[in-house]
């Protein structure tokens, strides 16, 4: 569960890898969806993702943002940020969370990035367990 | 494809804002330094490709969170000890 609310359109200036032409996204969260959040692309052909707070998946999850990342987010470093790991449903009914390249959103600037950290060693397909 | 021969400490310029410089030449690899504006994403090709594939797979299989939870619960019920990939 995330305590950072995002209301409105978030701009991913670089798009997401594979969906570079979609820059505008909305974050859809509701009690009924918990612990998940939906990230819906608004531009034509925009993708839709289910996502989850990476700390719900890996309690000790921590990934560094460098100066460049903060600049891309329009963040002073003090703003609360929303972290979301994209969830992939698999054929067999299982699901995984991408902890390697999380989405990071700065609600104060309504800007987001998909963080591809050089030093991030978390798995791209962490198994997801729902209790 | 443009092909250049560059020696140690030599660089190429792409456009007017991106510099790629040879920092070290070793037996197993070449160390490159990239200088670019903050809005220019620079990634290792294989990492970028991996994340692009993961995004595409996640978007293709996107479903409502309710459906997803039901699916995962069903999967875990039939696989009480899921094996790690």
Backbone of each chain as ProteinMPNN parsed JSONL, in Angstrom:
{"seq_chain_A": "XXXXXXXXXXXXXXXXXXXXXXXXXXXXXXXXXXXXXXXXXXXXXXXXXXXXXXXXXXXXXXXXXXXXXXXXXXXXXXXXXXXXXXXXXXXXXXXXXXXXXXXXXXXXXXXXXXXXXXXXXXXXXXXXXXX", "coords_chain_A": {"N_chain_A": [[0.845, -1.191, 0.0], [0.477, 2.186, -0.795], [1.321, 5.388, 0.408], [1.512, 7.636, -0.95], [-0.216, 9.773, -2.888], [-1.403, 10.168, -6.208], [-2.808, 12.372, -8.331], [-4.075, 12.997, -11.337], [-2.476, 13.742, -14.513], [0.506, 12.13, -15.274], [3.691, 12.839, -16.518], [5.889, 10.974, -18.392], [8.72, 11.735, -19.586], [10.524, 10.463, -21.242], [9.168, 8.319, -22.069], [8.442, 4.778, -21.734], [10.708, 2.022, -21.886], [10.214, 0.353, -24.889], [7.758, 1.454, -25.178], [8.018, 4.062, -26.098], [6.676, 6.16, -27.305], [4.491, 6.805, -25.848], [3.71, 9.088, -23.507], [2.125, 10.178, -21.559], [0.55, 9.369, -18.58], [-1.873, 7.955, -16.329], [-2.389, 7.312, -12.873], [-4.102, 4.828, -11.368], [-5.722, 4.122, -8.505], [-7.32, 2.292, -5.958], [-9.259, 1.303, -3.089], [-10.374, -1.18, -3.53], [-8.636, -2.346, -5.301], [-6.337, -2.875, -3.958], [-3.456, -4.852, -3.154], [-2.697, -3.523, -5.428], [-1.984, -1.233, -8.148], [-3.04, 0.587, -10.991], [-1.451, 1.542, -13.953], [-2.114, 3.61, -16.451], [-1.67, 4.237, -19.818], [-2.122, 7.197, -21.711], [-1.763, 8.19, -24.257], [-2.148, 7.475, -27.793], [-2.375, 4.021, -28.417], [-1.271, 3.491, -26.047], [0.159, 1.707, -23.314], [-1.154, -0.396, -20.679], [-0.565, -1.04, -17.316], [-0.33, -3.254, -14.533], [0.665, -2.613, -11.251], [2.784, -2.623, -8.313], [3.712, -1.576, -5.027], [7.111, -1.807, -4.549], [8.142, -2.374, -2.022], [6.214, -3.851, -0.846], [6.652, -6.245, -1.907], [9.308, -6.899, -1.519], [10.551, -6.468, 1.423], [12.786, -5.013, 2.304], [13.417, -3.426, 0.244], [15.385, -1.175, -1.523], [16.551, 1.341, -3.507], [18.884, 3.378, -5.073], [18.566, 6.803, -6.046], [20.135, 8.824, -8.339], [21.71, 12.049, -8.887], [21.057, 12.802, -11.481], [18.763, 11.283, -11.975], [17.012, 12.435, -10.106], [16.863, 14.982, -11.169], [15.559, 14.445, -13.567], [13.148, 13.768, -12.548], [12.3, 16.124, -11.611], [12.779, 16.689, -8.983], [13.559, 17.775, -5.687], [14.731, 16.11, -4.004], [13.628, 15.994, -1.609], [10.944, 15.623, -1.883], [8.152, 13.438, -1.371], [8.18, 10.328, -2.984], [6.589, 8.185, -5.36], [6.866, 4.785, -5.647], [6.768, 2.124, -7.918], [6.491, -1.211, -8.885], [6.342, -2.937, -11.886], [3.952, -5.375, -12.689], [3.861, -8.632, -14.014], [1.7, -10.875, -15.448], [1.695, -14.355, -15.764], [1.442, -17.146, -18.074], [0.856, -19.501, -16.644], [-0.597, -18.688, -14.507], [0.8, -17.632, -12.445], [2.571, -14.764, -11.175], [4.867, -12.051, -11.627], [7.026, -9.517, -10.293], [8.622, -6.612, -11.46], [11.443, -5.744, -10.168], [13.766, -4.751, -10.95], [13.638, -2.574, -12.668], [12.026, -0.184, -11.589], [9.059, 1.935, -11.663], [9.215, 5.347, -10.989], [7.648, 8.0, -9.501], [7.165, 11.453, -9.188], [4.979, 13.152, -7.436], [4.851, 15.85, -6.829], [5.821, 17.199, -9.016], [4.553, 15.937, -11.011], [5.91, 14.159, -12.666], [7.482, 11.316, -14.12], [9.657, 8.422, -14.183], [11.087, 5.454, -15.638], [13.139, 3.676, -13.764], [16.312, 2.75, -14.55], [18.582, 1.551, -13.041], [22.092, 1.543, -12.759], [23.431, 0.105, -10.813], [21.535, -1.53, -9.774], [20.575, -4.606, -8.593], [18.376, -6.119, -8.252], [15.872, -8.61, -9.086], [14.316, -8.923, -12.325], [12.099, -10.354, -12.481], [10.679, -11.047, -10.024], [9.065, -13.434, -8.004], [5.604, -13.212, -7.275], [3.662, -13.19, -4.422], [0.474, -13.519, -3.11], [-1.268, -12.785, -0.236]], "CA_chain_A": [[0.0, 0.0, 0.0], [1.294, 3.39, -0.872], [0.715, 6.536, 1.061], [1.715, 8.78, -1.836], [-1.327, 9.832, -3.834], [-1.137, 10.855, -7.463], [-4.089, 12.708, -8.923], [-3.855, 13.749, -12.56], [-1.671, 13.137, -15.567], [1.941, 12.101, -15.01], [4.466, 12.824, -17.758], [7.144, 10.239, -18.493], [9.26, 12.475, -20.724], [11.252, 9.557, -22.13], [8.357, 7.13, -22.275], [8.968, 3.582, -21.097], [11.32, 1.187, -22.921], [9.226, -0.414, -25.643], [6.563, 2.29, -25.377], [8.614, 5.4, -26.016], [5.826, 7.221, -27.841], [3.449, 7.127, -24.877], [4.351, 9.906, -22.466], [1.167, 10.618, -20.547], [-0.026, 8.242, -17.848], [-2.581, 8.219, -15.075], [-2.234, 6.286, -11.848], [-5.429, 4.511, -10.862], [-5.621, 3.347, -7.269], [-8.549, 2.276, -5.159], [-9.233, 0.324, -2.015], [-10.72, -2.492, -4.076], [-7.507, -2.881, -6.08], [-5.182, -3.118, -3.099], [-2.339, -3.897, -3.057], [-2.23, -3.136, -6.757], [-2.26, 0.065, -8.746], [-2.995, 0.482, -12.45], [-0.827, 2.66, -14.661], [-2.781, 3.597, -17.756], [-1.136, 5.18, -20.793], [-3.203, 7.978, -22.31], [-1.518, 8.45, -25.671], [-2.627, 6.405, -28.671], [-1.613, 2.773, -28.313], [-0.594, 3.494, -24.751], [0.008, 0.457, -22.575], [-1.708, -0.379, -19.342], [0.202, -1.944, -16.457], [-0.651, -3.423, -13.123], [1.914, -2.393, -10.53], [2.708, -2.785, -6.863], [4.82, -0.977, -4.285], [8.152, -2.842, -4.42], [8.362, -2.746, -0.613], [5.242, -4.877, -0.513], [7.178, -7.486, -2.471], [10.615, -7.108, -0.902], [10.439, -5.511, 2.521], [13.97, -4.173, 2.477], [13.737, -2.849, -1.068], [15.948, 0.175, -1.519], [17.334, 1.612, -4.702], [19.352, 4.757, -5.051], [18.335, 7.738, -7.138], [21.265, 9.752, -8.385], [21.408, 13.449, -9.176], [20.412, 12.876, -12.794], [17.401, 10.754, -11.818], [16.23, 13.454, -9.398], [16.623, 16.074, -12.12], [14.538, 13.983, -14.513], [11.876, 13.751, -11.823], [12.021, 17.466, -11.118], [12.689, 16.526, -7.531], [14.592, 18.374, -4.854], [15.267, 15.079, -3.137], [12.826, 16.03, -0.38], [9.559, 15.263, -2.18], [7.815, 12.02, -1.296], [8.084, 9.743, -4.323], [5.812, 6.954, -5.477], [7.618, 3.715, -6.308], [5.88, 1.056, -8.373], [7.092, -2.282, -9.688], [5.381, -3.449, -12.868], [3.615, -6.781, -12.484], [3.593, -9.392, -15.238], [0.964, -12.123, -15.249], [2.225, -15.395, -16.643], [0.492, -18.122, -18.606], [0.481, -20.536, -15.672], [-1.365, -18.1, -13.41], [1.69, -16.945, -11.513], [2.876, -13.389, -11.565], [6.164, -11.578, -11.148], [7.167, -8.065, -10.206], [9.898, -6.135, -11.988], [12.142, -4.93, -9.169], [14.995, -4.263, -11.582], [13.409, -1.26, -13.282], [10.762, 0.324, -11.058], [8.586, 3.267, -12.031], [9.317, 6.304, -9.892], [6.815, 9.16, -9.835], [7.22, 12.573, -8.26], [3.674, 13.823, -7.527], [5.005, 17.302, -6.712], [6.081, 17.724, -10.356], [3.804, 15.074, -11.92], [6.85, 13.572, -13.617], [7.864, 9.955, -13.781], [10.683, 7.74, -14.983], [11.344, 4.054, -15.303], [14.517, 3.745, -13.296], [17.175, 1.654, -14.981], [19.773, 1.851, -12.26], [23.281, 0.786, -13.139], [23.848, -0.775, -9.72], [20.386, -2.284, -9.27], [20.746, -6.038, -8.851], [17.119, -6.816, -7.986], [15.441, -9.366, -10.266], [13.296, -8.354, -13.205], [10.928, -11.254, -12.41], [10.532, -11.53, -8.653], [7.756, -14.098, -7.872], [4.649, -12.444, -6.491], [2.784, -13.997, -3.588], [-0.624, -12.722, -2.551], [-1.792, -13.443, 0.966]], "C_chain_A": [[0.879, 1.238, 0.0], [0.571, 4.561, -0.228], [0.875, 7.796, 0.206], [0.617, 8.772, -2.89], [-0.921, 10.612, -5.076], [-2.47, 11.102, -8.14], [-3.83, 13.563, -10.156], [-2.944, 13.012, -13.51], [-0.186, 13.263, -15.23], [2.678, 12.008, -16.345], [5.748, 12.01, -17.575], [7.822, 10.779, -19.755], [9.974, 11.568, -21.721], [10.404, 8.364, -22.525], [8.936, 5.98, -21.471], [9.613, 2.733, -22.185], [10.282, 0.279, -23.581], [7.974, 0.384, -25.952], [6.97, 3.77, -25.348], [7.667, 6.507, -26.473], [4.692, 7.587, -26.89], [4.091, 7.841, -23.698], [3.419, 10.256, -21.309], [0.517, 9.402, -19.896], [-0.881, 8.743, -16.689], [-2.387, 7.02, -14.151], [-3.612, 6.049, -11.245], [-5.275, 3.614, -9.632], [-6.966, 3.378, -6.561], [-8.409, 1.206, -4.094], [-9.458, -1.08, -2.568], [-9.543, -3.147, -4.795], [-6.33, -3.282, -5.211], [-4.746, -4.582, -3.134], [-1.883, -3.349, -4.411], [-2.686, -1.739, -7.162], [-2.238, -0.165, -10.253], [-2.37, 1.754, -13.011], [-1.357, 2.611, -16.084], [-2.178, 4.666, -18.661], [-2.276, 5.899, -21.488], [-2.997, 8.212, -23.795], [-1.938, 7.241, -26.493], [-1.744, 5.175, -28.56], [-0.916, 2.632, -26.981], [-0.855, 2.205, -23.987], [-0.683, 0.684, -21.237], [-0.93, -1.412, -18.533], [-0.471, -2.078, -15.104], [0.677, -3.29, -12.383], [1.679, -2.504, -9.032], [3.903, -2.081, -6.227], [5.899, -2.044, -4.074], [8.421, -3.264, -2.975], [7.321, -3.738, -0.119], [5.744, -6.25, -0.952], [8.466, -7.887, -1.76], [10.75, -6.031, 0.176], [11.593, -4.535, 2.65], [14.345, -3.431, 1.203], [14.244, -1.416, -0.949], [16.827, 0.335, -2.744], [17.667, 3.095, -4.72], [18.878, 5.548, -6.266], [19.528, 8.682, -7.178], [20.769, 11.15, -8.791], [20.642, 13.603, -10.489], [18.966, 12.372, -12.709], [16.499, 11.798, -11.16], [15.903, 14.618, -10.328], [15.524, 15.68, -13.112], [13.167, 13.957, -13.857], [11.461, 15.148, -11.365], [11.938, 17.495, -9.606], [13.845, 17.204, -6.824], [15.307, 17.323, -4.015], [14.481, 14.997, -1.84], [11.389, 15.556, -0.623], [9.321, 13.786, -1.909], [7.612, 11.478, -2.709], [7.265, 8.466, -4.265], [6.633, 5.942, -6.266], [6.647, 2.609, -6.681], [6.651, 0.051, -9.212], [6.014, -2.832, -10.623], [5.208, -4.954, -12.677], [3.325, -7.43, -13.829], [2.869, -10.679, -14.866], [1.492, -13.148, -16.247], [1.15, -16.38, -17.026], [-0.027, -19.075, -17.531], [-0.287, -19.97, -14.475], [-0.49, -17.404, -12.389], [1.931, -15.516, -12.004], [4.211, -12.989, -10.963], [6.157, -10.055, -11.119], [8.562, -7.676, -10.681], [10.536, -5.18, -10.976], [13.41, -4.309, -9.748], [14.822, -2.841, -12.107], [12.065, -0.707, -12.818], [10.358, 1.652, -11.705], [8.724, 4.148, -10.794], [8.58, 7.563, -10.325], [6.969, 10.213, -8.742], [5.913, 13.356, -8.365], [3.797, 15.348, -7.475], [5.213, 17.934, -8.087], [5.268, 16.99, -11.413], [4.701, 14.548, -13.053], [7.247, 12.186, -13.141], [8.968, 9.441, -14.681], [10.584, 6.242, -14.701], [12.827, 3.988, -15.009], [15.3, 2.51, -13.74], [18.52, 1.892, -14.32], [20.932, 0.94, -12.637], [23.626, -0.263, -12.079], [22.718, -1.639, -9.168], [20.534, -3.761, -9.628], [19.483, -6.82, -8.517], [16.635, -7.514, -9.258], [14.344, -8.647, -11.05], [12.005, -9.171, -13.094], [10.807, -11.908, -11.027], [9.148, -12.159, -8.486], [6.859, -13.32, -6.902], [3.732, -13.387, -5.733], [1.697, -13.097, -3.022], [-1.198, -13.456, -1.361], [-3.2, -12.959, 1.261]], "O_chain_A": [[1.885, 1.314, 0.705], [-0.65, 4.687, -0.323], [0.431, 8.879, 0.587], [0.541, 7.847, -3.699], [-0.184, 11.595, -4.995], [-3.183, 10.16, -8.486], [-3.414, 14.716, -10.042], [-2.671, 11.823, -13.345], [0.311, 14.351, -14.94], [2.328, 11.193, -17.198], [6.579, 12.317, -16.719], [7.529, 10.329, -20.862], [10.022, 11.871, -22.913], [10.875, 7.483, -23.245], [9.812, 6.177, -20.629], [9.117, 2.718, -23.312], [9.568, -0.463, -22.907], [7.218, 0.047, -26.864], [6.356, 4.596, -24.674], [7.829, 7.663, -26.081], [4.003, 8.583, -27.109], [4.913, 7.269, -22.982], [3.873, 10.589, -20.215], [0.001, 8.518, -20.58], [-0.639, 9.819, -16.142], [-2.241, 5.881, -14.594], [-4.216, 6.96, -10.679], [-4.763, 2.498, -9.718], [-7.662, 4.394, -6.577], [-7.558, 0.321, -4.182], [-8.823, -2.042, -2.137], [-9.47, -4.373, -4.882], [-5.417, -3.96, -5.681], [-5.598, -5.47, -3.145], [-0.799, -2.774, -4.517], [-3.621, -1.165, -6.605], [-1.498, -1.02, -10.739], [-2.703, 2.869, -12.611], [-1.075, 1.673, -16.83], [-2.171, 5.849, -18.321], [-3.289, 5.283, -21.819], [-3.968, 8.414, -24.524], [-2.069, 6.133, -25.974], [-0.517, 5.272, -28.602], [-0.069, 1.758, -26.804], [-1.966, 1.675, -24.012], [-0.776, 1.808, -20.743], [-0.669, -2.519, -19.005], [-1.096, -1.145, -14.601], [1.698, -3.802, -12.841], [0.546, -2.482, -8.552], [4.977, -2.004, -6.824], [5.621, -3.083, -3.476], [8.876, -4.381, -2.728], [7.517, -4.39, 0.906], [5.313, -7.279, -0.432], [8.683, -9.057, -1.443], [11.02, -4.864, -0.108], [11.413, -3.385, 3.051], [15.44, -2.881, 1.087], [13.597, -0.561, -0.343], [17.74, -0.457, -2.976], [16.829, 3.945, -4.419], [18.801, 5.019, -7.374], [19.89, 9.274, -6.161], [19.578, 11.378, -9.001], [19.718, 14.408, -10.602], [18.061, 12.962, -13.298], [15.369, 12.02, -11.596], [14.804, 15.171, -10.281], [14.665, 16.493, -13.45], [12.146, 14.106, -14.528], [10.385, 15.323, -10.794], [11.136, 18.224, -9.023], [14.975, 17.202, -7.313], [16.338, 17.592, -3.398], [14.641, 14.055, -1.064], [10.7, 15.14, 0.309], [10.191, 12.96, -2.186], [6.944, 12.107, -3.53], [7.25, 7.761, -3.256], [7.043, 6.199, -7.398], [5.81, 2.203, -5.875], [7.375, 0.422, -10.136], [4.907, -3.15, -10.188], [6.177, -5.698, -12.524], [2.636, -6.858, -14.674], [3.364, -11.474, -14.066], [1.707, -12.842, -17.42], [0.091, -16.451, -16.401], [-1.21, -19.414, -17.513], [-0.593, -20.701, -13.533], [-0.994, -16.658, -11.55], [1.535, -15.139, -13.107], [4.632, -13.514, -9.932], [5.388, -9.402, -11.825], [9.551, -8.327, -10.346], [10.222, -3.991, -10.928], [14.043, -3.457, -9.124], [15.728, -2.013, -12.01], [11.081, -0.752, -13.557], [11.196, 2.39, -12.223], [8.387, 3.732, -9.685], [8.855, 8.121, -11.387], [6.913, 9.915, -7.548], [5.751, 14.148, -9.293], [2.947, 16.058, -8.013], [4.823, 19.082, -8.304], [5.287, 17.371, -12.584], [4.307, 14.501, -14.219], [7.337, 11.914, -11.944], [9.19, 9.946, -15.781], [10.067, 5.821, -13.666], [13.662, 4.213, -15.884], [14.988, 1.383, -13.354], [19.467, 2.367, -14.946], [20.768, -0.268, -12.81], [24.055, -1.37, -12.401], [22.914, -2.391, -8.213], [20.609, -4.125, -10.802], [19.506, -8.051, -8.499], [16.939, -7.078, -10.368], [13.56, -7.874, -10.499], [10.948, -8.738, -13.554], [10.829, -13.131, -10.886], [8.146, -11.51, -8.787], [7.305, -12.842, -5.859], [3.105, -14.269, -6.319], [1.991, -12.019, -2.506], [-1.572, -14.624, -1.468], [-3.812, -13.397, 2.234]]}, "seq_chain_B": "XXXXXXXXXXXXXXXXXXXXXXXXXXXXXXXXXXXXXXXXXXXXXXXXXXXXXXXXXXXXXXXXXXXXXXXXXXXXXXXXXXXXX", "coords_chain_B": {"N_chain_B": [[26.105, 2.022, -40.89], [28.293, 4.077, -39.111], [31.761, 3.877, -38.818], [34.47, 4.181, -36.641], [37.948, 4.581, -35.921], [39.304, 4.782, -32.787], [41.59, 5.941, -30.361], [43.034, 5.527, -27.059], [41.648, 7.878, -24.796], [40.606, 9.342, -26.85], [37.736, 10.678, -28.552], [34.296, 10.644, -29.748], [31.816, 12.814, -31.133], [28.359, 13.124, -30.918], [25.744, 14.601, -32.542], [25.259, 17.808, -31.069], [25.7, 17.537, -28.443], [26.457, 15.166, -27.239], [29.019, 13.191, -26.057], [31.244, 10.555, -26.59], [33.72, 8.799, -25.113], [36.84, 7.092, -25.159], [37.974, 5.495, -22.402], [39.484, 3.487, -21.296], [41.333, 0.761, -22.503], [41.093, -2.552, -22.477], [41.967, -6.06, -22.103], [39.657, -7.572, -22.157], [37.653, -5.817, -22.691], [36.349, -2.552, -23.521], [36.447, 0.523, -21.948], [34.048, 2.984, -21.784], [33.242, 6.432, -21.706], [30.389, 8.374, -21.366], [29.135, 11.481, -22.111], [26.361, 13.398, -21.69], [23.331, 15.355, -22.001], [21.017, 15.598, -19.231], [18.501, 14.75, -19.989], [18.885, 12.854, -21.877], [18.627, 9.532, -22.196], [20.884, 6.99, -21.268], [21.878, 3.756, -21.676], [22.998, 0.38, -21.002], [22.919, -1.746, -23.752], [21.938, -4.452, -23.603], [20.644, -4.53, -21.172], [18.672, -2.608, -21.477], [17.191, -3.787, -23.549], [16.235, -6.056, -22.259], [14.551, -4.944, -20.33], [12.736, -3.65, -21.941], [11.536, -5.856, -23.155], [10.369, -7.034, -20.911], [8.54, -5.047, -20.156], [6.862, -5.082, -22.406], [5.787, -7.651, -22.242], [4.439, -7.494, -19.812], [2.539, -5.514, -20.335], [1.088, -6.715, -22.369], [-0.125, -8.788, -21.054], [-1.695, -7.543, -19.26], [-4.271, -7.186, -16.883], [-7.331, -6.758, -15.017], [-6.758, -5.693, -11.636], [-8.278, -7.211, -9.852], [-8.827, -9.563, -11.278], [-6.209, -10.405, -11.572], [-5.367, -10.893, -8.918], [-7.106, -12.992, -8.279], [-6.213, -14.911, -10.077], [-3.548, -15.296, -9.242], [-3.97, -16.251, -6.659], [-5.314, -18.61, -7.246], [-3.298, -19.942, -8.584], [-1.332, -20.209, -6.573], [-2.706, -21.793, -4.796], [-2.826, -24.19, -6.137], [-0.201, -24.689, -6.424], [1.437, -25.028, -3.893], [4.049, -24.699, -3.016], [5.719, -22.686, -4.648], [8.211, -22.865, -7.095], [11.235, -21.12, -7.388], [12.08, -19.122, -10.191]], "CA_chain_B": [[26.791, 2.288, -39.619], [29.564, 4.794, -39.161], [32.792, 3.165, -38.062], [35.619, 5.024, -36.333], [39.033, 4.058, -35.088], [39.622, 5.737, -31.729], [42.607, 5.488, -29.419], [42.792, 5.913, -25.674], [41.39, 9.301, -24.533], [39.966, 10.002, -27.989], [36.277, 10.682, -28.396], [33.462, 11.09, -30.864], [30.709, 13.683, -30.741], [27.108, 12.829, -31.604], [24.977, 15.836, -32.453], [26.117, 18.826, -30.469], [25.711, 17.459, -26.99], [26.782, 13.846, -26.696], [30.396, 12.78, -26.307], [31.596, 9.196, -26.18], [35.176, 8.831, -25.026], [37.492, 5.839, -24.759], [38.685, 5.755, -21.143], [40.442, 2.419, -21.031], [41.26, -0.355, -23.435], [41.618, -3.722, -21.784], [41.975, -7.305, -22.857], [38.3, -8.103, -22.281], [36.638, -4.818, -22.959], [36.712, -1.15, -23.678], [35.655, 1.349, -21.027], [33.624, 4.193, -22.471], [32.588, 7.47, -20.907], [29.391, 9.095, -22.158], [28.694, 12.761, -21.557], [25.154, 13.822, -22.398], [22.384, 16.1, -21.161], [20.302, 14.684, -18.325], [17.29, 14.199, -20.602], [19.241, 11.803, -22.839], [18.848, 8.284, -21.472], [22.002, 6.164, -21.751], [21.789, 2.457, -21.006], [23.604, -0.773, -21.656], [21.958, -2.273, -24.719], [21.282, -5.696, -23.208], [19.741, -4.234, -20.055], [17.536, -1.904, -22.065], [16.387, -4.774, -24.299], [15.59, -6.922, -21.27], [13.463, -4.193, -19.7], [11.731, -3.443, -22.982], [10.799, -7.123, -23.307], [9.554, -7.219, -19.703], [7.423, -4.106, -20.26], [5.939, -5.549, -23.439], [5.09, -8.836, -21.729], [3.533, -7.056, -18.742], [1.426, -4.779, -20.947], [0.293, -7.663, -23.161], [-0.873, -9.66, -20.146], [-2.35, -6.73, -18.226], [-5.67, -7.501, -16.604], [-7.736, -5.97, -13.86], [-6.131, -6.191, -10.417], [-9.12, -8.253, -9.265], [-8.542, -10.79, -12.036], [-4.835, -10.81, -11.29], [-5.326, -11.475, -7.575], [-7.781, -14.288, -8.341], [-5.316, -15.826, -10.789], [-2.386, -15.632, -8.413], [-4.45, -17.107, -5.567], [-5.572, -19.927, -7.832], [-2.005, -20.558, -8.886], [-0.661, -20.585, -5.33], [-3.461, -22.894, -4.196], [-2.484, -25.437, -6.822], [1.257, -24.841, -6.317], [1.687, -24.465, -2.562], [5.451, -24.291, -2.855], [6.183, -22.301, -5.969], [9.658, -22.894, -7.254], [11.76, -19.868, -7.919], [12.554, -19.29, -11.558]], "C_chain_B": [[28.092, 3.026, -39.875], [30.58, 4.04, -38.302], [34.004, 4.071, -37.889], [36.711, 4.188, -35.685], [39.38, 5.143, -34.068], [40.691, 5.133, -30.829], [42.236, 5.948, -28.019], [42.668, 7.435, -25.549], [40.837, 10.054, -25.738], [38.455, 9.806, -27.884], [35.595, 10.878, -29.737], [32.35, 11.965, -30.293], [29.489, 13.292, -31.571], [26.193, 14.033, -31.428], [25.864, 16.908, -31.847], [26.224, 18.658, -28.958], [26.138, 16.126, -26.403], [28.209, 13.484, -27.08], [30.603, 11.368, -25.793], [33.115, 9.088, -26.263], [35.716, 7.472, -24.604], [38.352, 6.112, -23.536], [39.745, 4.713, -20.859], [40.247, 1.338, -22.072], [41.902, -1.547, -22.747], [41.55, -4.935, -22.68], [40.549, -7.768, -23.154], [37.254, -7.056, -22.602], [37.215, -3.43, -23.093], [35.838, -0.345, -22.738], [35.358, 2.678, -21.711], [33.022, 5.167, -21.478], [31.633, 8.235, -21.81], [29.023, 10.378, -21.427], [27.502, 13.232, -22.371], [24.274, 14.613, -21.446], [21.558, 15.112, -20.351], [19.061, 14.08, -18.972], [17.596, 13.139, -21.648], [19.504, 10.511, -22.064], [20.001, 7.496, -22.111], [21.967, 4.857, -20.969], [22.639, 1.434, -21.727], [22.543, -1.417, -22.538], [21.205, -3.49, -24.191], [20.32, -5.48, -22.052], [18.483, -3.556, -20.582], [16.606, -2.888, -22.785], [15.601, -5.677, -23.357], [14.387, -6.206, -20.647], [12.36, -3.907, -20.713], [10.877, -4.7, -23.155], [9.879, -7.354, -22.109], [8.344, -6.289, -19.732], [6.389, -4.602, -21.261], [5.126, -6.734, -22.937], [4.072, -8.436, -20.669], [2.318, -6.345, -19.325], [0.508, -5.741, -21.696], [-0.602, -8.503, -22.26], [-1.628, -8.867, -19.087], [-3.817, -7.107, -18.099], [-6.072, -6.675, -15.394], [-7.06, -6.539, -12.624], [-6.943, -7.314, -9.774], [-8.876, -9.596, -9.957], [-7.16, -11.331, -11.682], [-4.741, -11.496, -9.928], [-5.963, -12.871, -7.589], [-6.895, -15.327, -9.017], [-4.156, -16.273, -9.918], [-2.816, -16.557, -7.275], [-4.696, -18.52, -6.071], [-4.28, -20.68, -8.089], [-1.326, -21.049, -7.614], [-1.383, -21.757, -4.657], [-3.079, -24.223, -4.835], [-0.984, -25.695, -6.821], [1.704, -24.284, -4.974], [3.138, -24.055, -2.329], [6.012, -23.901, -4.218], [7.703, -22.326, -6.035], [10.122, -21.587, -7.864], [12.271, -20.102, -9.331], [14.078, -19.296, -11.632]], "O_chain_B": [[28.883, 2.649, -40.739], [30.271, 3.621, -37.187], [34.504, 4.653, -38.852], [36.434, 3.211, -34.989], [39.705, 6.273, -34.432], [40.679, 3.929, -30.572], [41.254, 6.663, -27.822], [43.466, 8.183, -26.113], [40.62, 11.264, -25.667], [37.971, 8.892, -27.218], [36.231, 11.231, -30.73], [31.998, 11.86, -29.119], [29.583, 13.147, -32.79], [25.899, 14.439, -30.304], [27.074, 16.924, -32.076], [26.768, 19.521, -28.268], [26.175, 15.975, -25.182], [28.569, 13.468, -28.257], [30.183, 11.032, -24.686], [33.714, 9.258, -27.325], [35.109, 6.784, -23.783], [39.331, 6.856, -23.604], [40.777, 5.008, -20.257], [39.122, 1.04, -22.472], [43.101, -1.55, -22.47], [41.142, -4.864, -23.839], [40.257, -8.281, -24.234], [36.079, -7.386, -22.768], [38.389, -3.176, -22.82], [34.618, -0.511, -22.728], [36.257, 3.394, -22.153], [32.367, 4.762, -20.518], [32.017, 8.692, -22.887], [28.643, 10.348, -20.257], [27.603, 13.441, -23.58], [24.45, 14.551, -20.23], [21.413, 13.948, -20.724], [18.609, 13.014, -18.557], [16.678, 12.58, -22.248], [20.503, 10.412, -21.351], [20.075, 7.358, -23.332], [22.019, 4.861, -19.739], [22.964, 1.591, -22.905], [21.403, -1.607, -22.114], [19.982, -3.564, -24.31], [19.299, -6.16, -21.955], [17.368, -3.891, -20.18], [15.385, -2.82, -22.641], [14.449, -6.02, -23.623], [13.329, -6.808, -20.462], [11.178, -3.922, -20.368], [9.655, -4.62, -23.285], [8.748, -7.812, -22.268], [7.241, -6.699, -19.37], [5.188, -4.55, -21.0], [3.921, -6.815, -23.177], [2.967, -8.977, -20.631], [1.196, -6.549, -18.863], [-0.714, -5.593, -21.658], [-1.704, -8.885, -22.652], [-2.143, -9.441, -18.127], [-4.508, -7.319, -19.096], [-5.245, -5.972, -14.813], [-6.81, -7.743, -12.559], [-6.377, -8.255, -9.218], [-8.737, -10.629, -9.302], [-6.964, -12.535, -11.517], [-4.116, -12.548, -9.796], [-5.434, -13.81, -6.994], [-6.832, -16.478, -8.586], [-3.819, -17.456, -9.857], [-2.124, -17.525, -6.959], [-4.338, -19.5, -5.418], [-4.177, -21.883, -7.849], [-0.805, -22.164, -7.572], [-0.751, -22.605, -4.027], [-3.016, -25.252, -4.162], [-0.539, -26.787, -7.175], [2.283, -23.2, -4.91], [3.413, -23.16, -1.53], [6.697, -24.694, -4.864], [8.385, -21.856, -5.124], [9.471, -21.027, -8.746], [12.829, -21.157, -9.63], [14.643, -19.429, -12.717]]}, "name": "protein", "num_of_chains": 2, "seq": "XXXXXXXXXXXXXXXXXXXXXXXXXXXXXXXXXXXXXXXXXXXXXXXXXXXXXXXXXXXXXXXXXXXXXXXXXXXXXXXXXXXXXXXXXXXXXXXXXXXXXXXXXXXXXXXXXXXXXXXXXXXXXXXXXXXXXXXXXXXXXXXXXXXXXXXXXXXXXXXXXXXXXXXXXXXXXXXXXXXXXXXXXXXXXXXXXXXXXXXXXXXXXXXXXXXXXXXX"}
